[in-house]
Amino acid sequence: MKFGAHVSIAGGINKAPGRAHKLGCECFQFFSRSPRGGKAPELKDELVESFLNECSKYNITDYYIHTPYYINLCSEKKELRESSIAIIREELQRGSLLGVKYIMTHLGSSKDISREKALNLIIEGVKKIMYNSDFSTKLLLENTAGQGATVGDSFEELSIILDELKELDIGICLDTAHTFAAGYDIKQKKGFKETLNIISDTVGIEKIKLFHGNDSKVGLGERKDRHEHIGKGKIGLEGFKNIIDDLSFENINMIVETPPDKVDEDIKTLKKLRDK
């Protein structure tokens, strides 16, 4: 398991690998465009080459893109759904140019429609994203904390989506803070084993391709998305030790998305747990 963080692309995406290295990252995640809107920066050949050279310079082979915050594949607004589909598809194209391993996305909110319809819209949207494509970058769906009407807080719900996308190579990005806040007790050894059994019976352990390693400011089942530094929140070091020690996940990397003030300390903490 390699550890990394989400890093800024201020000044150009070619600045991201150096920032990741400075934080002690072995892998990293970034936005390839503004997460809040606007046109994506053009990926000119010289910029792509510079990015790849920087990755090689720091011996970083695994890196990932997170889609923008406003993605909603199950919005009641057709325009937003279609825009989300187009942006994710574009990000997969951009990721393929950059040698990105995975792109992960939130699914959206079903606030004004039934859950069943929301799931059907997501399934339809992912099929459109992947239609007639040959992306080298793979798509991951991220689980949620269950805040509001967000979709994907349970593994059963994610399984419904994946079962309808069996012909596509779609995986899961598991966020530890979201998992805990959604009611899965990954802190206690018993709860962690129970969670693994649920994952195995629903989406399948093999579908977990990446971790977002975040401690949680809120307690078990509080259904709020509040990230905390590793070991400083309600999950604690015990929960992360459970994941790191499990052989099922030894080749699955972990990206920290904690407040930027002490991200380097979070990386060090995770490495210490792994080294033990």
Protein Blocks (a to p, Z undefined) as FASTA:
>chain_A
ZZdddddfehijklmmmmmmmnopabdcddfbdfkgcjdddddfklmmmmmmmmmmnopa
bdcddddfklcfkbfblklmmmmmmmmmmmmmmmmmnopabdcddfbjcklbcfklmmmm
mmmmmmmmmgopabfbdcdddddehiajaghiafklmmmmmmmmmmpccdddddfklmmm
nopafkbmklmmmmmmmmmmmnopklpmbdcddddfbdehklpacdddehiamnommlmm
mmmmpmklmmcccddfbdfklmmmmmmmmmmmmmZZ
